Amino acid sequence: MEKLPLETATLYAELMEQLIATETHRSIGRVSGCFTTKTVKSETYYYYQYSDPGGHLRQAYIGKKTPTLERVVDRFLNERETFKEDMVHIQRLCAQLRMGGVLITDTASARVLKAFAESGIFHLNGVLVGTHAFTVLGNLLGVRWKSSAARTHDIDIASGSRMSVALPNIQTDLPRILERLEMGFLPVPQLDPKNPSTSFKVRGKALRVDILTPEVRPNDRSPVIISAFNVAAQPLRFLDYLIENPEKGAAINGGGVLVNVPTPARYAFHKLIISGERGVVMHDKFEKDLVQAAQVFSVLADERPGDLLLAWEELKRRGQGWVKRASAGLTAMAKRHQVEHEMLIKVLHELEVAFK
């Protein structure tokens, strides 16, 4: 693990501001395709021309040419030019960030995340978790993780099964999004053929998308329908702690994709907790959990100790079972990452004394 140069961290902050501003001003100028006209019997009509996922040119009838419709077209053209300028700036920032040593999301995964972002999945409380989130968190914290701890082809998207009352009644279609990408995603069959798939995989490749949701009933692992995504999700224990109150981050490839990720402190504590749930056959994942937790803790203990206090207090509030699992994870981490463990214990002890 190494700190990114200050100039690179500053560029990342600028990228985040640009992505958030672009998303806030999302408009018709971002729609792919263009307006075109047809004249029939001396009357002019507007159509919208676009390419479908198969590459076929399509036209949708808009209406007869009127002053009102012309203003819409003019607005579209003006906003499209502004959007192009924003995209060029974002691409330039991402190029500079790559040169500055930030962690990069692989091209195939970035393409999937971009499609999810554009479809509104992250507006609908979707949260990127797993190692892709770990990569984003490194850039957010201004560090470059150990490469082996940030390597994956699995895209994990988590969401609660209930829509927030603050959001409008809107939906997206995750399976359809993957289909339109034409990357070869297929549903992964469940052991029980009666259950719907919660994963999609590209045949012959490592690329995979898993849909997750917090466990509601203890030990009930039956798939849960996420109506907002039109997909089933796999319930997982302890996931509610991880995805509560996420923050914004940017996945970087040729461009930047604005995503939701867990807070770094919760991510680290969650890794400690689930490391103890791994079976013997999942030893590699157990080791990866501890490596990721140790690296995040070492950064936060130095630079954002208050984040650790908040995450620790929330964990303790959930009961002794949570504390016991986190403590076991700390002990396991201590055997492999002694410095990080001692630093964490010291900071937590000082914070708890101050908090009391």
N, C-alpha and C positions, 0 to 999 in steps of 0.2 A: 504494500500500500504506500502511495506517495501523494503528497499534496500537489494539486494543480497550480501552475503559476497564477499569480494575482490577475494578470491580464486575461487569462483564459476564464477564470471565475467571473470576471467582470463581463466578458462576452456572453457567458451563459446567462447571467442576470439580464442582459440586454435582450437575448433571445427569448427568455421567458416573458418579458414585458411585451415584446413584439407579438408573440403567439397569443397571449391573453388579449391584447388589444385587437388583433385580427379576429379572434373568436368572438369577442364582444360586439364587433361591428359586422358580424356575419350578415351577408346580404345576397340579393339576387345575382350580383356580379360573380359569385363563386359557383354558380350553376354551370355545368359543362354544356357546350352546344352554342347555338346562335339563332337569332331571329332571321327570318327570310320572308319575302313577300311573293305573292302570286296575284296576277291580274286576271280577273274573269269578268267578261262583259263590262269593261270599263270601270270595274270596281276592284280595289286593292284589298287583299286579305293578308293578315300576318299568320305565319306558321313558326313553330320552334323546331329547329333541326338539331338532331343529336345522334350519337352512335350508341346502339344497345350493347350489352355485354359481349355479344357474339361478333361485334364489329360491323353490324349492318346499319346502314343509314336510315334513320326514321324521321318522320315529320309529324308534329302534333298541331292541330288547328287551334289558333288562339282567338281570332276574331277579325271583324272588319276594321280596316284602318280608320282610326278616329284620333282627334287631338289628345284624348286621354291615354289611349294606347301608345301613341307616339311618345308621350312623356315617359311612359314606362320603359320603352325601348331605349330612349336617350339615357335614362337613369342606369339601365343595365350596362350600356356601353361605357359610361363614365366610371361606374363602380368597378367594372371589369379591368379597366386600365389601372385604377388605384390598387386593386387586388394583385395585379401582375407586378406592380412595383413592390408591394409588400412581400410577395413570394420571392422575388429576386433578392431582396434584402435578407430574408430569412435564409435562403440558400447560401448567401455570402457568409453570413454569420456561422452557419453550420460548417462550411469549408474551413473557416478560421479556427473553429473549435476542434475539428478533427486534427488540424495541424498542431493545435495546442495540447493534444494528448487526452481529450475526453474519451469516455467509454462510448463505443458505438454499438447501436442495435443492428444486427445483421439485416441485410436487404430484404429477405423474404418476410421476416417478422415485422420489420418496419412497414412493409406494404400492408400487412394485415392490420396492424395498429392504426395506420392512417385510414383505412376503410372503416374501422370501428369508430374512430373519432369523427369522421365525416358523417356517419350515420346517426350520431347522437348517443352512442352507448355510454360514454363518460358523462354526458349530461343526465343520463338516467341512473345515476348512482353506481355505474360500473367502476370497478377498481382493478387496476393492474397489480397483481401480486406475483410471488415467486421471483425467480432470478432476474427476469426482465425488469421487475420493479427495483431489485437490488442495483442493477446497472444505472437506472435513473436516479436512485438515491445517492449513488456515488457522485454523480455530476452535481446534484443539488447541494451536497456537502463539500464540494470542491476537492474531491480526492479521486485517485485512480486505484480501484481495487486490485487485489491479486487476481490475475487473469483466470486461473482455474476456478475461482469462486464465482465468476461472472459469466460462465459459459453455459449456454442452454439453447435448445430449440423449442422448448415448451412455452406457450403463451397461456398464462393463467388469468382468467377474468372472473372476479368475484362480485357478487351482488346479493343484497337481501331479497327475499321473495315478495316483499311488499313495497309498493311505490310510495315515495314520500308525498305527504299531502301538499307540500310546497311546489311540487312539479305538476304540470298540466297532464291530462290524460292522453299521453302520446306513447307510441310504441315504435320499436324497430324490429327487424327480422334478422337475427344473427345467422341462422343457416343460409338464408338467401344472400346475405352479404358475402359469405365465404364462397357460395356457388358463383356469384358474379365475378369474383376475382379470377376464376378459371385457373386455379393453381392445383386442382385435383383433390380438394378436401372431401373426405367421405366420413360419414358417421361411424364411430367405433361401437360395435355391438356390445351390449351389456351381457353379463353372464346369464342373467334372467332375460330371455327374449321378450318378455312382456314389458320390461322397463324401457323407457326412451333413452337414447344416447345422450351422454353429457360431455362427450369428447368428439373432436373431428381431427382426422389425421390425413396427411398426404401419403399415399401409398408409395412405399419404397424410399421414403425420406424421413428424416427425424422431426420435421415440422409438425407440430400438434397444437391444438387449441383445447383447453379444458375449461369448463364452466363450473364454478363453485358457488356455494351458498352456505351461510352458517347453519349448523345443526340446531333444530328447534326442539325436537324430542330426543332424549338421550338414547344413543345406540340405534337410532332409526336412520339408516343410510339409503333409504329409498330415494330415487331422484325426485326433485321438486321442480315444478314448472315455474319459470320466471316469465310471467306473461309479458312484461315490458320488452323482453328480448325474443319472445316466441321460441323458447328453448328450455330444455330441462337442465338442471344443475345438480352437482353432487354435493350433498350436505357434508360439512366438515366441522368437527369440534374445534373450539377455540378461534374460529375464523371471525366471529363477531367482534372480538377485541381488536383484531388486526385491521379491519376495514372501517372501523368507526372513525369519523372525522378525518378523512384522507386529505392530502394536499396535492397541489398541482406540480407536475414535473414535465420535462421534455425528453422524449426518446429521439435520439439523433442518428440520422443516416445522411442521405443526400439533402434532406430537409429536416424540419423539426415537427414532431407530433405531440400535441398537448394531451396529457393523460392524467388520470387520478392514480396516486400511489399512497401506500400507508405512510404514516409519520415514521421517521427513522427509528425513534426509540421503541415504538410499539413493534416495528418490524424485528428489531433485535431481540426483545423479550419473547416475542412469539416464536422466533427460531429456537430459543432455549427450551421453550415449552414443548414444541412438537418434536424436538430432537429425541426426547425420551419416549416418544410414541413410536419411533421407528423400530421395526423388527430387525432381527439379525441379518436377514437377506437384504436389508436396505442400509447397510453399513456406509456405503459411499454417500448417501443422502444425509446420514447422521453426521458424518465428518463435514460435509458441505454446510449444514446448518450451523455448526459450531464455528467454522471459519468465518461465515458471513456475520454471525452475531458478534464475534470478537472484533472484527474490523469496524463494524458500526459503533460498538461500544467505545472503542479506543478513540474514535473521532469525537463522539458526543461528550465523553468524560472530560476531554480537553477543552472543547469549544462551546458545548450546549448542555451543561449539566442540568439545567432546569428542565429540559425535555425529559431527561431520565427520571426526575422526581415525579413529574406528572404521569408518565407511563407506569411507573412503579406503584404510585398511589392507586391508580385505576386497576392495576393487576391485583393488588391486595384487597381492594374492595370486592372483588369477585370471589373471594374465599380462600381458605387454607389449601385447598387442592391446587389452585393456581400457583400459590406461593411455593408449595412443596415441589411442584414440577419445575418452576423457574430456578429454585435453589439447586435442584439436581442437575439442571442444565449448566448452571454456573460452576458446579463442582467438576462436571465433565469437561467444561471449557478450560478450567484451571489446569488440568493435566496436560493440555496441549498449548495453551496460550496464557502462561503464568502472568506476564506483565499486564495484559489487558484485564485479566480477572482481578488482580490486586488493585488496579486503578479504578475499576468499577466499584468494588466493595468499598474502597476509601471514599469515593464520591457519594455513593448511596448513604453511607453511614453519616457523613458530614451533612448531607441534605436532610436526612431524617431528624438529626439532632436540631438543625436550624428550624425545621418545619414544626417540631414540637414546641 
